[in-house]
Amino acid sequence: MSHSLTLPITGLKCDGCIRSLTRALEASPAIETATVTLDPPQAHIIFAGPALSKEDCALLIQRAGFETA
């Protein structure tokens, strides 16, 4: 069973933002896939193993230059 988390994101403005955040999230070995969308502005994260905490995911998002709503 895979664990997932969806977080609202602020600061997404274009396709470049989507690519940048997707790459940043998927660079984490704990994340299998990340789907980032503008409408609605969110990131849906599927974990490769045990789920990261919401706070850890928010930190990855902040390091990429975005915020969770």
mmCIF file of the N, C-alpha and C atoms, coordinates in Angstrom:
data_MODEL
# 
_entry.id   MODEL 
# 
loop_
_atom_site.group_PDB 
_atom_site.id 
_atom_site.type_symbol 
_atom_site.label_atom_id 
_atom_site.label_alt_id 
_atom_site.label_comp_id 
_atom_site.label_asym_id 
_atom_site.label_entity_id 
_atom_site.label_seq_id 
_atom_site.pdbx_PDB_ins_code 
_atom_site.Cartn_x 
_atom_site.Cartn_y 
_atom_site.Cartn_z 
_atom_site.occupancy 
_atom_site.B_iso_or_equiv 
_atom_site.pdbx_formal_charge 
_atom_site.auth_seq_id 
_atom_site.auth_comp_id 
_atom_site.auth_asym_id 
_atom_site.auth_atom_id 
_atom_site.pdbx_PDB_model_num 
ATOM 1   N N  . MET A 1 1  ? 0.845  -1.185 0.000   1.00 0.00 ? 1  MET A N  1 
ATOM 2   C CA . MET A 1 1  ? 0.000  0.000  0.000   1.00 0.00 ? 1  MET A CA 1 
ATOM 3   C C  . MET A 1 1  ? 0.889  1.246  0.000   1.00 0.00 ? 1  MET A C  1 
ATOM 4   N N  . SER A 1 2  ? 0.673  2.114  -0.953  1.00 0.00 ? 2  SER A N  1 
ATOM 5   C CA . SER A 1 2  ? 1.478  3.334  -0.998  1.00 0.00 ? 2  SER A CA 1 
ATOM 6   C C  . SER A 1 2  ? 0.780  4.441  -0.216  1.00 0.00 ? 2  SER A C  1 
ATOM 7   N N  . HIS A 1 3  ? 1.584  5.240  0.418   1.00 0.00 ? 3  HIS A N  1 
ATOM 8   C CA . HIS A 1 3  ? 1.080  6.373  1.186   1.00 0.00 ? 3  HIS A CA 1 
ATOM 9   C C  . HIS A 1 3  ? 1.167  7.611  0.313   1.00 0.00 ? 3  HIS A C  1 
ATOM 10  N N  . SER A 1 4  ? 0.195  8.513  0.482   1.00 0.00 ? 4  SER A N  1 
ATOM 11  C CA . SER A 1 4  ? 0.212  9.747  -0.303  1.00 0.00 ? 4  SER A CA 1 
ATOM 12  C C  . SER A 1 4  ? -0.262 10.909 0.558   1.00 0.00 ? 4  SER A C  1 
ATOM 13  N N  . LEU A 1 5  ? 0.017  12.097 0.055   1.00 0.00 ? 5  LEU A N  1 
ATOM 14  C CA . LEU A 1 5  ? -0.340 13.331 0.739   1.00 0.00 ? 5  LEU A CA 1 
ATOM 15  C C  . LEU A 1 5  ? -0.573 14.397 -0.319  1.00 0.00 ? 5  LEU A C  1 
ATOM 16  N N  . THR A 1 6  ? -1.612 15.200 -0.144  1.00 0.00 ? 6  THR A N  1 
ATOM 17  C CA . THR A 1 6  ? -1.865 16.329 -1.036  1.00 0.00 ? 6  THR A CA 1 
ATOM 18  C C  . THR A 1 6  ? -1.804 17.609 -0.213  1.00 0.00 ? 6  THR A C  1 
ATOM 19  N N  . LEU A 1 7  ? -0.995 18.552 -0.685  1.00 0.00 ? 7  LEU A N  1 
ATOM 20  C CA . LEU A 1 7  ? -0.817 19.826 0.014   1.00 0.00 ? 7  LEU A CA 1 
ATOM 21  C C  . LEU A 1 7  ? -1.124 20.990 -0.917  1.00 0.00 ? 7  LEU A C  1 
ATOM 22  N N  . PRO A 1 8  ? -1.878 21.994 -0.444  1.00 0.00 ? 8  PRO A N  1 
ATOM 23  C CA . PRO A 1 8  ? -2.071 23.205 -1.238  1.00 0.00 ? 8  PRO A CA 1 
ATOM 24  C C  . PRO A 1 8  ? -0.767 24.003 -1.260  1.00 0.00 ? 8  PRO A C  1 
ATOM 25  N N  . ILE A 1 9  ? -0.470 24.611 -2.403  1.00 0.00 ? 9  ILE A N  1 
ATOM 26  C CA . ILE A 1 9  ? 0.790  25.340 -2.589  1.00 0.00 ? 9  ILE A CA 1 
ATOM 27  C C  . ILE A 1 9  ? 0.494  26.786 -2.978  1.00 0.00 ? 9  ILE A C  1 
ATOM 28  N N  . THR A 1 10 ? 1.252  27.720 -2.416  1.00 0.00 ? 10 THR A N  1 
ATOM 29  C CA . THR A 1 10 ? 1.169  29.113 -2.845  1.00 0.00 ? 10 THR A CA 1 
ATOM 30  C C  . THR A 1 10 ? 2.467  29.468 -3.567  1.00 0.00 ? 10 THR A C  1 
ATOM 31  N N  . GLY A 1 11 ? 2.351  30.377 -4.523  1.00 0.00 ? 11 GLY A N  1 
ATOM 32  C CA . GLY A 1 11 ? 3.523  30.844 -5.256  1.00 0.00 ? 11 GLY A CA 1 
ATOM 33  C C  . GLY A 1 11 ? 3.705  30.211 -6.620  1.00 0.00 ? 11 GLY A C  1 
ATOM 34  N N  . LEU A 1 12 ? 2.846  29.248 -6.979  1.00 0.00 ? 12 LEU A N  1 
ATOM 35  C CA . LEU A 1 12 ? 2.932  28.643 -8.311  1.00 0.00 ? 12 LEU A CA 1 
ATOM 36  C C  . LEU A 1 12 ? 2.349  29.606 -9.333  1.00 0.00 ? 12 LEU A C  1 
ATOM 37  N N  . LYS A 1 13 ? 3.117  29.931 -10.370 1.00 0.00 ? 13 LYS A N  1 
ATOM 38  C CA . LYS A 1 13 ? 2.643  30.903 -11.349 1.00 0.00 ? 13 LYS A CA 1 
ATOM 39  C C  . LYS A 1 13 ? 2.670  30.406 -12.787 1.00 0.00 ? 13 LYS A C  1 
ATOM 40  N N  . CYS A 1 14 ? 3.494  29.372 -13.069 1.00 0.00 ? 14 CYS A N  1 
ATOM 41  C CA . CYS A 1 14 ? 3.657  28.951 -14.464 1.00 0.00 ? 14 CYS A CA 1 
ATOM 42  C C  . CYS A 1 14 ? 4.113  27.497 -14.539 1.00 0.00 ? 14 CYS A C  1 
ATOM 43  N N  . ASP A 1 15 ? 4.250  27.011 -15.766 1.00 0.00 ? 15 ASP A N  1 
ATOM 44  C CA . ASP A 1 15 ? 4.717  25.640 -15.971 1.00 0.00 ? 15 ASP A CA 1 
ATOM 45  C C  . ASP A 1 15 ? 6.137  25.442 -15.444 1.00 0.00 ? 15 ASP A C  1 
ATOM 46  N N  . GLY A 1 16 ? 6.946  26.491 -15.504 1.00 0.00 ? 16 GLY A N  1 
ATOM 47  C CA . GLY A 1 16 ? 8.303  26.399 -14.962 1.00 0.00 ? 16 GLY A CA 1 
ATOM 48  C C  . GLY A 1 16 ? 8.288  26.149 -13.459 1.00 0.00 ? 16 GLY A C  1 
ATOM 49  N N  . CYS A 1 17 ? 7.356  26.779 -12.763 1.00 0.00 ? 17 CYS A N  1 
ATOM 50  C CA . CYS A 1 17 ? 7.204  26.551 -11.320 1.00 0.00 ? 17 CYS A CA 1 
ATOM 51  C C  . CYS A 1 17 ? 6.830  25.099 -11.056 1.00 0.00 ? 17 CYS A C  1 
ATOM 52  N N  . ILE A 1 18 ? 5.930  24.577 -11.866 1.00 0.00 ? 18 ILE A N  1 
ATOM 53  C CA . ILE A 1 18 ? 5.496  23.189 -11.710 1.00 0.00 ? 18 ILE A CA 1 
ATOM 54  C C  . ILE A 1 18 ? 6.684  22.248 -11.896 1.00 0.00 ? 18 ILE A C  1 
ATOM 55  N N  . ARG A 1 19 ? 7.452  22.454 -12.962 1.00 0.00 ? 19 ARG A N  1 
ATOM 56  C CA . ARG A 1 19 ? 8.617  21.596 -13.219 1.00 0.00 ? 19 ARG A CA 1 
ATOM 57  C C  . ARG A 1 19 ? 9.640  21.699 -12.089 1.00 0.00 ? 19 ARG A C  1 
ATOM 58  N N  . SER A 1 20 ? 9.890  22.910 -11.643 1.00 0.00 ? 20 SER A N  1 
ATOM 59  C CA . SER A 1 20 ? 10.879 23.137 -10.592 1.00 0.00 ? 20 SER A CA 1 
ATOM 60  C C  . SER A 1 20 ? 10.486 22.427 -9.295  1.00 0.00 ? 20 SER A C  1 
ATOM 61  N N  . LEU A 1 21 ? 9.240  22.587 -8.879  1.00 0.00 ? 21 LEU A N  1 
ATOM 62  C CA . LEU A 1 21 ? 8.793  21.964 -7.638  1.00 0.00 ? 21 LEU A CA 1 
ATOM 63  C C  . LEU A 1 21 ? 8.720  20.443 -7.784  1.00 0.00 ? 21 LEU A C  1 
ATOM 64  N N  . THR A 1 22 ? 8.261  19.968 -8.928  1.00 0.00 ? 22 THR A N  1 
ATOM 65  C CA . THR A 1 22 ? 8.201  18.519 -9.158  1.00 0.00 ? 22 THR A CA 1 
ATOM 66  C C  . THR A 1 22 ? 9.594  17.908 -9.050  1.00 0.00 ? 22 THR A C  1 
ATOM 67  N N  . ARG A 1 23 ? 10.582 18.521 -9.705  1.00 0.00 ? 23 ARG A N  1 
ATOM 68  C CA . ARG A 1 23 ? 11.965 18.020 -9.643  1.00 0.00 ? 23 ARG A CA 1 
ATOM 69  C C  . ARG A 1 23 ? 12.497 18.039 -8.210  1.00 0.00 ? 23 ARG A C  1 
ATOM 70  N N  . ALA A 1 24 ? 12.218 19.123 -7.496  1.00 0.00 ? 24 ALA A N  1 
ATOM 71  C CA . ALA A 1 24 ? 12.710 19.242 -6.119  1.00 0.00 ? 24 ALA A CA 1 
ATOM 72  C C  . ALA A 1 24 ? 12.113 18.152 -5.227  1.00 0.00 ? 24 ALA A C  1 
ATOM 73  N N  . LEU A 1 25 ? 10.827 17.905 -5.367  1.00 0.00 ? 25 LEU A N  1 
ATOM 74  C CA . LEU A 1 25 ? 10.190 16.876 -4.545  1.00 0.00 ? 25 LEU A CA 1 
ATOM 75  C C  . LEU A 1 25 ? 10.680 15.483 -4.926  1.00 0.00 ? 25 LEU A C  1 
ATOM 76  N N  . GLU A 1 26 ? 10.759 15.206 -6.213  1.00 0.00 ? 26 GLU A N  1 
ATOM 77  C CA . GLU A 1 26 ? 11.158 13.870 -6.662  1.00 0.00 ? 26 GLU A CA 1 
ATOM 78  C C  . GLU A 1 26 ? 12.645 13.594 -6.444  1.00 0.00 ? 26 GLU A C  1 
ATOM 79  N N  . ALA A 1 27 ? 13.415 14.618 -6.099  1.00 0.00 ? 27 ALA A N  1 
ATOM 80  C CA . ALA A 1 27 ? 14.828 14.419 -5.764  1.00 0.00 ? 27 ALA A CA 1 
ATOM 81  C C  . ALA A 1 27 ? 14.982 13.734 -4.404  1.00 0.00 ? 27 ALA A C  1 
ATOM 82  N N  . SER A 1 28 ? 13.939 13.781 -3.590  1.00 0.00 ? 28 SER A N  1 
ATOM 83  C CA . SER A 1 28 ? 13.975 13.115 -2.293  1.00 0.00 ? 28 SER A CA 1 
ATOM 84  C C  . SER A 1 28 ? 13.799 11.614 -2.483  1.00 0.00 ? 28 SER A C  1 
ATOM 85  N N  . PRO A 1 29 ? 14.684 10.801 -1.909  1.00 0.00 ? 29 PRO A N  1 
ATOM 86  C CA . PRO A 1 29 ? 14.537 9.355  -2.055  1.00 0.00 ? 29 PRO A CA 1 
ATOM 87  C C  . PRO A 1 29 ? 13.259 8.816  -1.412  1.00 0.00 ? 29 PRO A C  1 
ATOM 88  N N  . ALA A 1 30 ? 12.647 9.590  -0.533  1.00 0.00 ? 30 ALA A N  1 
ATOM 89  C CA . ALA A 1 30 ? 11.419 9.152  0.137   1.00 0.00 ? 30 ALA A CA 1 
ATOM 90  C C  . ALA A 1 30 ? 10.183 9.332  -0.737  1.00 0.00 ? 30 ALA A C  1 
ATOM 91  N N  . ILE A 1 31 ? 10.324 10.096 -1.838  1.00 0.00 ? 31 ILE A N  1 
ATOM 92  C CA . ILE A 1 31 ? 9.176  10.398 -2.694  1.00 0.00 ? 31 ILE A CA 1 
ATOM 93  C C  . ILE A 1 31 ? 9.297  9.643  -4.008  1.00 0.00 ? 31 ILE A C  1 
ATOM 94  N N  . GLU A 1 32 ? 8.260  8.852  -4.310  1.00 0.00 ? 32 GLU A N  1 
ATOM 95  C CA . GLU A 1 32 ? 8.228  8.096  -5.565  1.00 0.00 ? 32 GLU A CA 1 
ATOM 96  C C  . GLU A 1 32 ? 7.831  9.003  -6.719  1.00 0.00 ? 32 GLU A C  1 
ATOM 97  N N  . THR A 1 33 ? 6.700  9.695  -6.572  1.00 0.00 ? 33 THR A N  1 
ATOM 98  C CA . THR A 1 33 ? 6.253  10.637 -7.600  1.00 0.00 ? 33 THR A CA 1 
ATOM 99  C C  . THR A 1 33 ? 5.597  11.844 -6.944  1.00 0.00 ? 33 THR A C  1 
ATOM 100 N N  . ALA A 1 34 ? 5.684  12.961 -7.641  1.00 0.00 ? 34 ALA A N  1 
ATOM 101 C CA . ALA A 1 34 ? 5.010  14.182 -7.210  1.00 0.00 ? 34 ALA A CA 1 
ATOM 102 C C  . ALA A 1 34 ? 4.275  14.748 -8.418  1.00 0.00 ? 34 ALA A C  1 
ATOM 103 N N  . THR A 1 35 ? 3.008  15.055 -8.234  1.00 0.00 ? 35 THR A N  1 
ATOM 104 C CA . THR A 1 35 ? 2.208  15.682 -9.280  1.00 0.00 ? 35 THR A CA 1 
ATOM 105 C C  . THR A 1 35 ? 1.824  17.067 -8.784  1.00 0.00 ? 35 THR A C  1 
ATOM 106 N N  . VAL A 1 36 ? 2.333  18.088 -9.466  1.00 0.00 ? 36 VAL A N  1 
ATOM 107 C CA . VAL A 1 36 ? 2.089  19.474 -9.076  1.00 0.00 ? 36 VAL A CA 1 
ATOM 108 C C  . VAL A 1 36 ? 1.189  20.105 -10.128 1.00 0.00 ? 36 VAL A C  1 
ATOM 109 N N  . THR A 1 37 ? 0.140  20.812 -9.683  1.00 0.00 ? 37 THR A N  1 
ATOM 110 C CA . THR A 1 37 ? -0.809 21.443 -10.603 1.00 0.00 ? 37 THR A CA 1 
ATOM 111 C C  . THR A 1 37 ? -1.027 22.910 -10.236 1.00 0.00 ? 37 THR A C  1 
ATOM 112 N N  . LEU A 1 38 ? -1.386 23.691 -11.268 1.00 0.00 ? 38 LEU A N  1 
ATOM 113 C CA . LEU A 1 38 ? -1.722 25.104 -11.053 1.00 0.00 ? 38 LEU A CA 1 
ATOM 114 C C  . LEU A 1 38 ? -3.174 25.291 -10.645 1.00 0.00 ? 38 LEU A C  1 
ATOM 115 N N  . ASP A 1 39 ? -4.063 24.452 -11.163 1.00 0.00 ? 39 ASP A N  1 
ATOM 116 C CA . ASP A 1 39 ? -5.494 24.609 -10.899 1.00 0.00 ? 39 ASP A CA 1 
ATOM 117 C C  . ASP A 1 39 ? -6.101 23.272 -10.525 1.00 0.00 ? 39 ASP A C  1 
ATOM 118 N N  . PRO A 1 40 ? -6.214 22.982 -9.266  1.00 0.00 ? 40 PRO A N  1 
ATOM 119 C CA . PRO A 1 40 ? -5.872 23.829 -8.117  1.00 0.00 ? 40 PRO A CA 1 
ATOM 120 C C  . PRO A 1 40 ? -4.363 23.804 -7.848  1.00 0.00 ? 40 PRO A C  1 
ATOM 121 N N  . PRO A 1 41 ? -3.855 24.854 -7.195  1.00 0.00 ? 41 PRO A N  1 
ATOM 122 C CA . PRO A 1 41 ? -2.423 24.905 -6.894  1.00 0.00 ? 41 PRO A CA 1 
ATOM 123 C C  . PRO A 1 41 ? -2.085 23.954 -5.741  1.00 0.00 ? 41 PRO A C  1 
ATOM 124 N N  . GLN A 1 42 ? -1.576 22.778 -6.098  1.00 0.00 ? 42 GLN A N  1 
ATOM 125 C CA . GLN A 1 42 ? -1.306 21.770 -5.080  1.00 0.00 ? 42 GLN A CA 1 
ATOM 126 C C  . GLN A 1 42 ? -0.227 20.806 -5.539  1.00 0.00 ? 42 GLN A C  1 
ATOM 127 N N  . ALA A 1 43 ? 0.265  20.045 -4.580  1.00 0.00 ? 43 ALA A N  1 
ATOM 128 C CA . ALA A 1 43 ? 1.209  18.967 -4.860  1.00 0.00 ? 43 ALA A CA 1 
ATOM 129 C C  . ALA A 1 43 ? 0.637  17.688 -4.281  1.00 0.00 ? 43 ALA A C  1 
ATOM 130 N N  . HIS A 1 44 ? 0.515  16.676 -5.127  1.00 0.00 ? 44 HIS A N  1 
ATOM 131 C CA . HIS A 1 44 ? 0.089  15.349 -4.677  1.00 0.00 ? 44 HIS A CA 1 
ATOM 132 C C  . HIS A 1 44 ? 1.340  14.484 -4.674  1.00 0.00 ? 44 HIS A C  1 
ATOM 133 N N  . ILE A 1 45 ? 1.682  13.975 -3.513  1.00 0.00 ? 45 ILE A N  1 
ATOM 134 C CA . ILE A 1 45 ? 2.939  13.265 -3.310  1.00 0.00 ? 45 ILE A CA 1 
ATOM 135 C C  . ILE A 1 45 ? 2.650  11.803 -2.988  1.00 0.00 ? 45 ILE A C  1 
ATOM 136 N N  . ILE A 1 46 ? 3.320  10.900 -3.705  1.00 0.00 ? 46 ILE A N  1 
ATOM 137 C CA . ILE A 1 46 ? 3.246  9.469  -3.410  1.00 0.00 ? 46 ILE A CA 1 
ATOM 138 C C  . ILE A 1 46 ? 4.620  9.050  -2.900  1.00 0.00 ? 46 ILE A C  1 
ATOM 139 N N  . PHE A 1 47 ? 4.634  8.436  -1.747  1.00 0.00 ? 47 PHE A N  1 
ATOM 140 C CA . PHE A 1 47 ? 5.885  8.087  -1.086  1.00 0.00 ? 47 PHE A CA 1 
ATOM 141 C C  . PHE A 1 47 ? 6.400  6.728  -1.538  1.00 0.00 ? 47 PHE A C  1 
ATOM 142 N N  . ALA A 1 48 ? 7.720  6.604  -1.584  1.00 0.00 ? 48 ALA A N  1 
ATOM 143 C CA . ALA A 1 48 ? 8.366  5.363  -2.006  1.00 0.00 ? 48 ALA A CA 1 
ATOM 144 C C  . ALA A 1 48 ? 8.343  4.316  -0.894  1.00 0.00 ? 48 ALA A C  1 
ATOM 145 N N  . GLY A 1 49 ? 8.256  4.753  0.332   1.00 0.00 ? 49 GLY A N  1 
ATOM 146 C CA . GLY A 1 49 ? 8.237  3.862  1.495   1.00 0.00 ? 49 GLY A CA 1 
ATOM 147 C C  . GLY A 1 49 ? 7.383  4.505  2.563   1.00 0.00 ? 49 GLY A C  1 
ATOM 148 N N  . PRO A 1 50 ? 7.863  4.507  3.789   1.00 0.00 ? 50 PRO A N  1 
ATOM 149 C CA . PRO A 1 50 ? 7.116  5.188  4.847   1.00 0.00 ? 50 PRO A CA 1 
ATOM 150 C C  . PRO A 1 50 ? 6.934  6.670  4.509   1.00 0.00 ? 50 PRO A C  1 
ATOM 151 N N  . ALA A 1 51 ? 5.761  7.182  4.804   1.00 0.00 ? 51 ALA A N  1 
ATOM 152 C CA . ALA A 1 51 ? 5.434  8.568  4.464   1.00 0.00 ? 51 ALA A CA 1 
ATOM 153 C C  . ALA A 1 51 ? 6.259  9.551  5.290   1.00 0.00 ? 51 ALA A C  1 
ATOM 154 N N  . LEU A 1 52 ? 6.669  10.634 4.641   1.00 0.00 ? 52 LEU A N  1 
ATOM 155 C CA . LEU A 1 52 ? 7.262  11.758 5.357   1.00 0.00 ? 52 LEU A CA 1 
ATOM 156 C C  . LEU A 1 52 ? 6.142  12.484 6.087   1.00 0.00 ? 52 LEU A C  1 
ATOM 157 N N  . SER A 1 53 ? 6.476  13.219 7.116   1.00 0.00 ? 53 SER A N  1 
ATOM 158 C CA . SER A 1 53 ? 5.468  14.018 7.806   1.00 0.00 ? 53 SER A CA 1 
ATOM 159 C C  . SER A 1 53 ? 5.073  15.205 6.925   1.00 0.00 ? 53 SER A C  1 
ATOM 160 N N  . LYS A 1 54 ? 3.933  15.771 7.231   1.00 0.00 ? 54 LYS A N  1 
ATOM 161 C CA . LYS A 1 54 ? 3.473  16.963 6.514   1.00 0.00 ? 54 LYS A CA 1 
ATOM 162 C C  . LYS A 1 54 ? 4.500  18.084 6.662   1.00 0.00 ? 54 LYS A C  1 
ATOM 163 N N  . GLU A 1 55 ? 5.089  18.188 7.840   1.00 0.00 ? 55 GLU A N  1 
ATOM 164 C CA . GLU A 1 55 ? 6.081  19.231 8.105   1.00 0.00 ? 55 GLU A CA 1 
ATOM 165 C C  . GLU A 1 55 ? 7.343  19.028 7.264   1.00 0.00 ? 55 GLU A C  1 
ATOM 166 N N  . ASP A 1 56 ? 7.778  17.770 7.123   1.00 0.00 ? 56 ASP A N  1 
ATOM 167 C CA . ASP A 1 56 ? 8.956  17.487 6.296   1.00 0.00 ? 56 ASP A CA 1 
ATOM 168 C C  . ASP A 1 56 ? 8.689  17.820 4.832   1.00 0.00 ? 56 ASP A C  1 
ATOM 169 N N  . CYS A 1 57 ? 7.482  17.505 4.362   1.00 0.00 ? 57 CYS A N  1 
ATOM 170 C CA . CYS A 1 57 ? 7.115  17.841 2.981   1.00 0.00 ? 57 CYS A CA 1 
ATOM 171 C C  . CYS A 1 57 ? 7.070  19.354 2.801   1.00 0.00 ? 57 CYS A C  1 
ATOM 172 N N  . ALA A 1 58 ? 6.522  20.058 3.791   1.00 0.00 ? 58 ALA A N  1 
ATOM 173 C CA . ALA A 1 58 ? 6.460  21.519 3.722   1.00 0.00 ? 58 ALA A CA 1 
ATOM 174 C C  . ALA A 1 58 ? 7.866  22.110 3.654   1.00 0.00 ? 58 ALA A C  1 
ATOM 175 N N  . LEU A 1 59 ? 8.811  21.515 4.365   1.00 0.00 ? 59 LEU A N  1 
ATOM 176 C CA . LEU A 1 59 ? 10.197 21.995 4.335   1.00 0.00 ? 59 LEU A CA 1 
ATOM 177 C C  . LEU A 1 59 ? 10.814 21.801 2.953   1.00 0.00 ? 59 LEU A C  1 
ATOM 178 N N  . LEU A 1 60 ? 10.570 20.657 2.322   1.00 0.00 ? 60 LEU A N  1 
ATOM 179 C CA . LEU A 1 60 ? 11.057 20.434 0.954   1.00 0.00 ? 60 LEU A CA 1 
ATOM 180 C C  . LEU A 1 60 ? 10.467 21.470 0.002   1.00 0.00 ? 60 LEU A C  1 
ATOM 181 N N  . ILE A 1 61 ? 9.192  21.763 0.168   1.00 0.00 ? 61 ILE A N  1 
ATOM 182 C CA . ILE A 1 61 ? 8.510  22.746 -0.683  1.00 0.00 ? 61 ILE A CA 1 
ATOM 183 C C  . ILE A 1 61 ? 9.098  24.135 -0.455  1.00 0.00 ? 61 ILE A C  1 
ATOM 184 N N  . GLN A 1 62 ? 9.346  24.494 0.800   1.00 0.00 ? 62 GLN A N  1 
ATOM 185 C CA . GLN A 1 62 ? 9.937  25.799 1.113   1.00 0.00 ? 62 GLN A CA 1 
ATOM 186 C C  . GLN A 1 62 ? 11.343 25.921 0.534   1.00 0.00 ? 62 GLN A C  1 
ATOM 187 N N  . ARG A 1 63 ? 12.120 24.861 0.609   1.00 0.00 ? 63 ARG A N  1 
ATOM 188 C CA . ARG A 1 63 ? 13.479 24.885 0.051   1.00 0.00 ? 63 ARG A CA 1 
ATOM 189 C C  . ARG A 1 63 ? 13.464 25.083 -1.459  1.00 0.00 ? 63 ARG A C  1 
ATOM 190 N N  . ALA A 1 64 ? 12.360 24.694 -2.102  1.00 0.00 ? 64 ALA A N  1 
ATOM 191 C CA . ALA A 1 64 ? 12.221 24.876 -3.552  1.00 0.00 ? 64 ALA A CA 1 
ATOM 192 C C  . ALA A 1 64 ? 11.711 26.277 -3.893  1.00 0.00 ? 64 ALA A C  1 
ATOM 193 N N  . GLY A 1 65 ? 11.382 27.079 -2.865  1.00 0.00 ? 65 GLY A N  1 
ATOM 194 C CA . GLY A 1 65 ? 10.957 28.455 -3.100  1.00 0.00 ? 65 GLY A CA 1 
ATOM 195 C C  . GLY A 1 65 ? 9.461  28.684 -3.084  1.00 0.00 ? 65 GLY A C  1 
ATOM 196 N N  . PHE A 1 66 ? 8.716  27.711 -2.562  1.00 0.00 ? 66 PHE A N  1 
ATOM 197 C CA . PHE A 1 66 ? 7.259  27.828 -2.518  1.00 0.00 ? 66 PHE A CA 1 
ATOM 198 C C  . PHE A 1 66 ? 6.788  27.627 -1.083  1.00 0.00 ? 66 PHE A C  1 
ATOM 199 N N  . GLU A 1 67 ? 5.507  27.808 -0.847  1.00 0.00 ? 67 GLU A N  1 
ATOM 200 C CA . GLU A 1 67 ? 4.932  27.660 0.488   1.00 0.00 ? 67 GLU A CA 1 
ATOM 201 C C  . GLU A 1 67 ? 3.708  26.762 0.424   1.00 0.00 ? 67 GLU A C  1 
ATOM 202 N N  . THR A 1 68 ? 3.424  26.109 1.546   1.00 0.00 ? 68 THR A N  1 
ATOM 203 C CA . THR A 1 68 ? 2.161  25.390 1.649   1.00 0.00 ? 68 THR A CA 1 
ATOM 204 C C  . THR A 1 68 ? 1.129  26.360 2.203   1.00 0.00 ? 68 THR A C  1 
ATOM 205 N N  . ALA A 1 69 ? -0.082 26.247 1.708   1.00 0.00 ? 69 ALA A N  1 
ATOM 206 C CA . ALA A 1 69 ? -1.141 27.187 2.117   1.00 0.00 ? 69 ALA A CA 1 
ATOM 207 C C  . ALA A 1 69 ? -1.699 26.818 3.474   1.00 0.00 ? 69 ALA A C  1 
# 
